[in-house]
Amino acid sequence: MKNRLIEIIKEAGTILKEGFYSNKDITFKAKKDLVTTYDVGVENFLKEKFLEEFKDFNVIAEESDNSAIEFNNSIIIDPIDGTTNFVNGVPHTAISVGVYKNKKPFMAIVYNPILDELYEAEEGKGSFCNGVKLQVSDESEFQKSLIATGFPYTSASCKDDLDDVIKKITVILPLCQDLRRLGAASLDLCYVARGTFEGYYEMNLKAWDVSAGILILTEAGGKVSNIDGGAYDIFEDKYMLATNGKIHEELIKNLNL
């Protein structure tokens, strides 16, 4: 299944790459939340192929009405993670596909066709980028740790969310090596998996943002939780924390100061 998934996703990547270098028709789902015809085009291509070839799975996708779809044996699609990057020519953008069996991560693909990086994982078999095995960083000192984060679209409309983002940055930034904000959650998780970042946190993520990256990170030896240290629910939790495992407890502590 994984090899065929990769073939289909690489085909969809040609649509994304074409769009990246083209003029784009843009609409807004919310004040800061963009969608383009390429988001819809990639999603429709993937849905059609997946439903045709993987009949034991339903499909949950960002630009679709998922209200009648039960999460269980599901393929979760983000057709273009990092749409704002995609629109503005920033090369941190990717197709994210997470496959779940009985609501548990089973396979994961994150593909950035602009940088030609294909991250993949299968439960119990490790994670890889372009065939090279991934391993999280060995860094255990928070002060030496490079941390990634993100800013929610709700920061434009919800003062509580904006205030919380600013408060956490004010606490975390002096305590770590530095903060990065690349604007694509799936890739942030992959960068923790490959040891570029020691940790990552963000609020208001959606299931399609993280469904693939979670497995890629955990198969590389990393750890994922909610802000209280409990199991992260991709549909329910406000905050996700993801680390190399060695700074996890300190990140939890600092984010709760």
Beta strands, then each sheet from edge to edge (+ up, - down):
strand 1: 26-28
strand 2: 34-36
strand 3: 58-61
strand 4: 74-81
strand 5: 94-101
strand 6: 104-112
strand 7: 117-122
strand 8: 127-129
strand 9: 132-133
strand 10: 146-149
strand 11: 178-180
strand 12: 199-203
strand 13: 223-225
strand 14: 239-243
sheet 1: 1+ 2-
sheet 2: 3+ 4+ 5- 6+ 7- 8+ 9-
sheet 3: 11+ 10+ 12+ 14- 13+
end
